[in-house]
Amino acid sequence: MIDLTVHPDRLERAVQRARERNIIVPTFKQMMNPNLAPDRVKAGLKDVGLWDVNPLNLFRITWKNEPVAKGGGFGGVNYLELPKAITGVDARILVLVGKWFPTGAHKVGAAFGCLVPRLVTGQFDPTTQKAVWPSTGNYCRGGAYDSALLGCESIAILPEGMSRERFEWLSKVAGEVIATPGTESNVKEIFDKCWELRRSGQDLMIFNQFEEFGNVLWHYQVTGGAIEEVLEKELRPGERLAGSVFTTGSAGTINAGDKLKELFPDSKLAASEALQCPTLLANGFGAHRIEGIGDKHVPWIHNVKNTDMVMAVDDEVPVQMIRLFNEPEGKKYLAQMGVDQGLIDQLHLIGISGAANIASAIKMAKWYEWGEGDVVATVLTDSMELYCSRLAELTEERGEYTARDAAVGYHQHIQGLSTDYTEELTYPDRKRVHNLKYYTWVEQQGKTYEEIQAQWYQKDYWTCVHGQMEQIDALIEEFNAKVGLL
């Protein structure tokens, strides 16, 4: 469970910092339903840009922001439906859009879900401690942003091979940026840097998304709740949620799938990864190009026992997809294939990991032979706003994108997706994947044998975390009352 032990002296300093910086902390319920935000917050946001380092933007940590760059209010969940003209399957594929979060990615919410319990209990002191955000990309951006809103120093850690846009933005927001060797799958190098910082004697707190149960709770409640609302709106008579699928990354987002399986007990939940690093599928390792979904280990917060399927996506598929969706010749070809121009104009909302999620949803629908009446749900973590440099690099590497390239991308890499590298998990299969946690978390990261056994055998292990929202919201409300700005 999330530790909610209160430290009064530190809490008083955190309250004073919030008072000085005019910080009001949103509750989880307000992130789920931002219309519950105080009127003074809603009024103040009318003059605030989506990415501005302004404490009012804490209330924009929600799937329900008006899709504008500045001054937007709140509305419904931002999402898209991808038609058969793109996916090649009869099943409906619904995807939540992450671009309209501050920082342009939903990871700012996961970071805040990790930070807020420590802040409102006084475990984290923003006046003296540095917040350390280890990540393969968007999470450390979200953490650095949240830290800047709170006026505390931050250290962002991410692999040196991540997109240029990430580093350029972090250089302006984070107190310190550390580039570790490798790319998306080099997570151990990030962990090693964390241990080095721990031994440095600095006063810091490490918010490791791969083990933080605030990450679990935020996605279970906020992302899971957002998908639930979309389904309530979109499901037609006779339709059902057949399944949901998420690239694992830190395994935060897949906890939304736990929520969906409670709501739709017959639905399936799948975890996806890069074929070039098939850790869950085949105990494999390697480097890949699907930014933000680091591999070579099983995250501590992945509830593997609830995962019905694992699959791997060739990283060439999302690479082909982002070119098809964003290059002029690709857009022209999609129109020829019958894709509505209004949707084509929105395909820039799909980043690289979002493209991998879409490919995974297609593979899942084909595996189970889902068709009319079946709905598959997933998310778009971010948008192409964070990957423009990748398009330029691909053009330099492969040449200008032509109509022939578009035809190949469309027919071979999207419509032609197969069910290769897909495995439906039996009970022993799930336990095999779960057991892989031992080598990272017990041998290397200080977890205990009793803890890893509890994750598998203790019936309420995960539901105890899911049920902590009310208690944390009460602590947030107490914190805000002490700050005295409402």
C-alpha positions in Angstrom: 0.0 0.0 0.0 0.9 3.7 -0.3 2.6 4.8 2.9 0.5 7.6 4.4 2.5 8.2 7.7 2.4 11.9 8.5 5.5 13.8 9.5 4.3 17.0 11.2 7.4 19.1 11.0 8.0 18.5 7.3 4.3 18.9 6.6 4.3 22.3 8.1 7.2 23.4 5.8 5.4 21.9 2.8 2.2 23.9 3.8 4.3 27.1 4.1 5.8 26.5 0.7 2.4 26.0 -0.8 1.1 29.2 0.8 4.1 31.2 -0.5 3.6 29.8 -4.1 -0.2 30.1 -4.1 -0.5 26.3 -4.6 -3.8 24.5 -4.2 -3.5 20.7 -4.6 -6.2 18.9 -6.6 -7.8 15.8 -5.3 -8.0 12.6 -7.3 -11.8 13.2 -7.6 -11.1 16.6 -9.1 -8.6 15.0 -11.6 -11.4 12.5 -12.5 -14.0 15.3 -12.7 -12.3 18.7 -13.0 -15.6 20.5 -13.0 -15.3 20.0 -9.2 -12.4 22.4 -9.2 -12.8 25.7 -7.2 -14.3 28.5 -9.2 -11.3 30.7 -8.5 -9.1 28.1 -10.2 -11.4 27.8 -13.3 -11.4 31.6 -13.6 -7.6 31.8 -13.3 -7.0 29.2 -15.9 -8.6 31.4 -18.6 -5.3 33.3 -18.9 -2.9 30.3 -18.5 -1.2 28.3 -21.2 -1.4 24.5 -21.1 2.3 24.1 -20.6 2.9 27.2 -18.4 4.7 26.7 -15.2 1.8 27.9 -13.1 0.4 26.1 -10.1 -3.1 26.4 -11.4 -2.1 23.9 -14.1 -2.2 21.2 -11.4 -5.9 21.2 -12.1 -5.2 20.4 -15.7 -3.8 17.0 -14.7 -6.9 15.3 -16.3 -8.1 13.6 -19.5 -10.8 16.3 -19.8 -9.0 19.5 -20.8 -10.4 21.5 -23.6 -8.1 20.8 -26.5 -6.5 24.2 -26.9 -3.0 25.5 -26.1 -4.2 28.3 -23.8 -7.1 29.4 -21.7 -9.1 26.2 -22.1 -11.7 25.0 -19.7 -12.9 21.4 -19.0 -15.2 19.1 -21.0 -15.4 15.4 -21.8 -12.6 12.9 -22.2 -10.4 13.5 -25.2 -10.4 10.4 -27.4 -10.6 9.1 -31.0 -12.2 6.2 -32.7 -10.1 4.5 -35.4 -12.2 3.1 -38.3 -11.7 -0.1 -40.3 -10.3 2.0 -43.1 -7.2 2.4 -40.9 -7.2 -0.7 -38.7 -8.4 -3.3 -41.1 -10.6 -4.9 -38.4 -14.4 -4.8 -37.8 -13.9 -4.3 -34.0 -14.1 -0.7 -32.9 -10.9 0.7 -31.5 -11.2 3.6 -29.0 -8.1 5.5 -27.9 -7.7 8.2 -25.2 -5.7 11.3 -26.3 -2.8 12.3 -24.0 -1.6 15.4 -25.9 -3.9 17.8 -23.9 -2.2 17.3 -20.6 0.4 19.8 -19.4 3.8 18.7 -20.9 1.8 17.0 -23.7 1.7 13.6 -22.1 -0.4 11.8 -19.5 2.7 10.9 -17.5 2.4 14.2 -15.7 -0.5 12.6 -14.0 1.4 9.5 -13.0 4.2 11.7 -11.6 1.7 13.7 -9.6 0.1 10.5 -8.3 3.5 9.5 -6.9 4.3 12.9 -5.5 1.0 14.0 -3.9 0.8 11.4 -1.1 4.4 12.2 -0.1 3.7 15.9 -0.1 0.5 16.0 1.9 1.9 13.7 4.5 5.1 15.7 5.0 7.2 12.7 3.8 8.6 14.9 1.1 9.8 18.4 2.0 9.9 20.7 -1.1 11.9 23.3 0.8 15.0 21.1 1.4 14.7 17.9 -0.7 15.4 17.4 -4.4 12.8 15.2 -6.3 14.5 12.6 -8.5 12.5 11.4 -11.5 14.0 8.3 -13.3 12.3 7.6 -16.6 12.6 6.6 -20.2 11.1 10.0 -21.2 7.7 11.4 -20.4 7.6 10.5 -16.7 10.7 12.5 -15.8 9.3 15.4 -17.9 6.0 15.3 -15.9 7.9 15.0 -12.6 10.2 17.9 -13.4 7.1 20.0 -14.3 5.3 19.1 -11.1 8.4 19.9 -9.2 8.6 23.3 -10.9 5.0 24.1 -10.0 5.8 23.3 -6.3 9.0 25.4 -6.4 11.3 22.5 -5.5 14.5 21.3 -7.1 14.3 18.3 -9.4 16.7 15.9 -11.1 15.5 14.2 -14.3 17.1 11.0 -15.4 16.5 9.5 -18.9 18.5 7.6 -21.6 20.7 9.6 -23.9 19.0 8.1 -26.9 15.6 9.7 -26.3 14.2 12.4 -28.7 15.9 15.8 -28.9 12.6 17.5 -27.9 12.6 15.9 -24.5 16.1 17.1 -23.6 15.5 20.6 -25.0 12.4 21.1 -22.9 13.9 19.5 -19.7 16.9 21.9 -19.9 14.5 24.8 -19.2 12.4 23.2 -16.5 14.4 20.6 -14.5 17.1 21.7 -12.1 19.4 19.0 -13.4 19.2 16.6 -16.4 21.2 13.3 -16.3 21.5 11.3 -19.6 22.3 7.6 -18.9 23.7 5.2 -21.5 21.4 3.6 -24.1 17.8 4.0 -25.2 14.3 3.0 -24.2 15.2 -0.5 -22.9 18.2 0.6 -20.8 16.3 0.8 -17.6 18.9 -0.8 -15.3 21.3 2.0 -16.1 18.7 4.4 -14.8 18.3 2.4 -11.6 22.1 2.3 -11.2 22.2 6.1 -11.4 19.5 6.3 -8.7 21.7 4.2 -6.4 24.6 6.4 -7.1 22.5 9.5 -6.2 21.4 7.8 -3.0 25.0 7.2 -2.0 26.0 10.8 -2.8 24.7 12.2 0.5 22.3 14.7 -1.1 18.9 15.3 0.6 16.7 13.8 -2.1 13.7 11.6 -2.7 13.5 9.2 -5.6 10.1 8.8 -7.2 10.7 5.6 -9.2 7.6 5.1 -11.4 8.4 1.4 -11.9 7.7 0.7 -8.2 5.5 3.6 -7.0 2.0 2.6 -6.1 0.8 6.2 -6.6 1.4 5.4 -10.3 -1.0 2.4 -9.9 -3.6 4.4 -8.1 -3.6 7.4 -10.5 -4.1 5.2 -13.6 -6.6 2.8 -11.9 -8.8 5.7 -10.8 -8.2 8.5 -13.3 -7.3 6.7 -16.6 -9.5 3.8 -15.8 -12.4 6.2 -15.0 -11.8 8.1 -18.2 -12.0 5.0 -20.3 -15.2 4.0 -18.4 -16.8 7.3 -19.3 -15.9 6.9 -23.0 -17.4 3.4 -23.0 -20.6 4.7 -21.3 -20.9 7.2 -24.1 -19.9 5.0 -27.0 -21.1 1.5 -26.4 -24.2 0.8 -28.5 -26.9 -1.7 -27.8 -25.4 -5.2 -28.1 -21.8 -4.0 -27.9 -19.3 -4.8 -25.2 -15.8 -4.0 -24.1 -13.9 -7.0 -25.5 -10.5 -6.0 -24.3 -7.9 -3.4 -23.5 -4.2 -3.3 -24.3 -1.3 -1.2 -23.1 2.4 -1.1 -23.8 3.9 -1.9 -20.4 6.5 0.8 -19.8 6.4 1.4 -16.1 3.2 -0.7 -16.0 1.3 2.3 -14.6 -1.2 2.6 -17.5 -2.1 -1.1 -17.6 -3.6 -0.6 -14.1 -6.4 1.1 -15.9 -7.1 -2.3 -17.3 -7.5 -3.7 -13.8 -10.4 -1.2 -13.4 -11.9 -2.2 -16.7 -11.8 -5.9 -15.9 -13.7 -5.2 -12.7 -16.3 -3.3 -14.7 -16.4 -5.8 -17.6 -15.4 -9.2 -16.1 -15.5 -11.0 -19.5 -13.0 -8.6 -21.1 -9.4 -9.4 -21.8 -6.3 -7.4 -20.7 -3.1 -7.5 -22.7 0.4 -6.2 -22.1 2.5 -5.2 -25.1 6.2 -4.6 -25.7 8.7 -4.2 -28.5 9.6 -7.3 -30.5 13.2 -6.2 -30.3 13.1 -6.5 -26.5 10.5 -9.3 -25.7 11.0 -9.5 -22.0 7.5 -10.6 -21.0 7.0 -12.8 -24.1 10.3 -14.6 -24.3 12.5 -13.4 -21.4 14.3 -11.4 -24.1 16.4 -8.3 -24.2 17.6 -5.8 -26.7 17.3 -2.2 -27.9 14.2 -0.7 -29.7 12.7 2.5 -31.0 9.3 2.7 -29.3 10.2 5.6 -27.0 9.0 5.5 -23.4 8.2 1.8 -22.9 11.5 0.6 -21.4 12.0 -3.1 -21.0 14.5 -5.8 -19.8 12.6 -6.2 -16.6 9.1 -6.6 -15.2 8.0 -3.5 -13.3 7.2 -4.0 -9.6 3.8 -2.4 -10.0 2.6 -4.8 -12.9 -0.2 -6.9 -11.6 0.8 -9.8 -13.8 -1.8 -12.2 -12.3 -4.5 -10.1 -14.0 -2.9 -10.1 -17.5 -4.5 -12.4 -20.0 -2.1 -11.9 -22.9 1.4 -10.6 -23.8 2.4 -9.6 -27.3 5.3 -8.0 -29.1 5.2 -5.3 -31.8 8.0 -4.9 -34.3 9.3 -1.3 -33.7 9.2 -0.8 -37.5 5.4 -0.7 -37.3 5.1 2.5 -35.2 7.9 4.0 -37.2 5.9 3.3 -40.4 2.7 4.5 -38.8 4.0 7.9 -37.7 5.3 8.5 -41.3 2.1 7.5 -42.9 0.0 9.6 -40.5 2.2 12.7 -40.7 3.9 13.0 -44.1 1.9 14.7 -46.9 2.0 11.7 -49.2 0.8 9.5 -46.3 -2.2 11.7 -45.6 -3.0 11.8 -49.3 -2.9 8.0 -49.5 -5.1 7.6 -46.4 -7.7 9.8 -48.0 -7.6 7.6 -51.1 -8.2 4.6 -48.9 -11.4 6.2 -47.6 -10.2 7.6 -44.3 -12.3 10.7 -43.3 -10.3 14.0 -43.7 -11.4 15.1 -40.3 -9.7 12.1 -38.7 -6.6 12.5 -40.9 -6.2 16.0 -39.6 -6.1 14.6 -36.0 -3.6 11.8 -36.6 -0.8 14.0 -35.3 -2.3 13.2 -31.9 -0.6 9.8 -32.1 3.0 9.5 -30.8 5.3 6.6 -31.2 4.1 4.6 -28.1 0.5 5.5 -29.1 1.1 3.9 -32.5 2.4 0.8 -30.8 -0.7 0.7 -28.7 -2.9 0.9 -31.8 -0.9 -1.9 -33.5 -1.4 -3.9 -30.3 -5.1 -3.4 -30.3 -5.3 -4.5 -34.0 -3.3 -7.7 -33.2 -5.5 -8.4 -30.2 -8.6 -8.0 -32.2 -7.3 -10.4 -34.9 -6.1 -12.9 -32.3 -9.6 -13.2 -30.8 -11.4 -12.7 -34.1 -13.3 -9.8 -32.7 -15.7 -8.1 -35.0 -18.9 -6.1 -35.0 -20.1 -5.6 -31.5 -16.6 -5.8 -30.0 -14.7 -2.8 -28.7 -11.0 -2.5 -27.8 -9.6 0.3 -25.7 -6.2 1.8 -25.3 -4.4 5.2 -24.9 -2.2 7.6 -26.7 0.5 8.7 -24.1 1.6 11.7 -26.1 1.6 13.1 -29.7 3.9 13.8 -32.5 4.7 17.2 -30.9 7.4 15.3 -29.1 8.8 13.5 -32.1 9.2 16.0 -35.0 12.9 15.4 -34.9 12.3 11.7 -35.5 10.5 12.4 -38.7 13.4 14.6 -39.9 15.8 11.8 -39.0 13.8 9.2 -40.9 13.7 11.5 -44.0 17.5 11.9 -43.8 18.0 8.2 -43.3 15.4 6.8 -45.9 14.8 9.7 -48.3 11.6 11.7 -49.0 8.4 9.9 -48.2 6.6 8.8 -51.4 3.2 7.5 -52.4 4.8 4.0 -52.7 6.1 4.3 -49.2 2.6 5.2 -48.1 1.1 2.1 -49.8 3.7 -0.2 -48.2 3.1 1.4 -44.7 -0.6 1.1 -45.0 -1.0 -2.4 -46.5 2.0 -4.2 -45.0 2.5 -2.6 -41.6 -1.1 -1.7 -40.5 -3.7 -3.5 -42.5 -1.3 -6.5 -42.9 -0.5 -6.9 -39.2 -0.4 -10.5 -38.1 -0.9 -12.3 -34.8 2.7 -13.3 -34.7 4.5 -12.9 -31.3 1.3 -13.1 -29.3 0.7 -15.5 -26.4 -2.4 -16.0 -24.3 -1.3 -16.6 -20.8 -2.2 -19.7 -18.7 -1.8 -19.6 -14.9 1.7 -21.0 -15.0 2.6 -18.5 -17.8 1.6 -15.6 -15.7 3.5 -16.9 -12.8 6.6 -17.2 -15.0 6.4 -13.6 -15.9 5.8 -12.5 -12.3 8.8 -14.5 -11.2 11.0 -12.4 -13.4 10.5 -9.6 -11.0 12.8 -11.4 -8.5 16.0 -10.7 -10.5 15.4 -7.0 -10.7 13.5 -6.1 -7.6 14.7 -8.6 -4.9 18.3 -9.2 -6.1 19.0 -5.6 -7.2 16.5 -3.1 -5.8 16.0 -4.2 -2.2 12.5 -5.7 -2.3 12.0 -8.8 -0.1 11.0 -12.4 -0.8 7.9 -11.8 1.4 6.8 -8.8 -0.7 7.1 -10.6 -4.1 5.2 -13.6 -2.7 2.5 -11.2 -1.3 2.0 -9.7 -4.8 1.1 -13.1 -6.1 -0.7 -14.8 -3.2 -2.3 -12.0 -1.1 -5.8 -11.6 -2.4 -6.2 -8.0 -1.5 -2.7 -6.8 -2.3 -3.7 -4.7 -5.3 -7.3 -3.8 -4.2 -5.9 -2.3 -1.0 -4.0 0.2 -3.2 -7.1 0.9 -5.4 -9.1 1.7 -2.2 -6.7 4.4 -0.9 -8.1 7.3 -3.0 -10.6 8.5 -0.4 -8.0 8.6 2.4 -5.5 10.5 0.2 -8.2 12.9 -1.0 -9.0 13.6 2.7 -5.3 14.3 3.4 -5.2 16.7 0.3 -8.2 18.6 1.6 -6.6 18.9 5.1 -3.4 20.2 3.4 -5.4 22.8 1.4 -7.2 23.9 4.5 -3.9 24.4 6.3 -2.6 26.4 3.3 -5.7 28.6 3.6 -6.1 29.7 0.0 -9.6 28.4 -0.5 
